[in-house]
């Protein structure tokens, strides 16, 4: 299964709806025992994200 989440948003933004949706789906799939690979094109979009607990 392939699912693409895409957004063009400022790196200053603290909320990234598509990234949040991708992370949520990845977590749901992973919890069912399936391996998940999440690819982020620009890592700068990850730098303002608080660490997950």
PyMOL commands that set and color helices and strands:
alter all, ss='L'
color gray80, all
select helices_A, chain A and resi 17-31+44-47
alter helices_A, ss='H'
color red, helices_A
deselect
rebuild
show_as cartoon
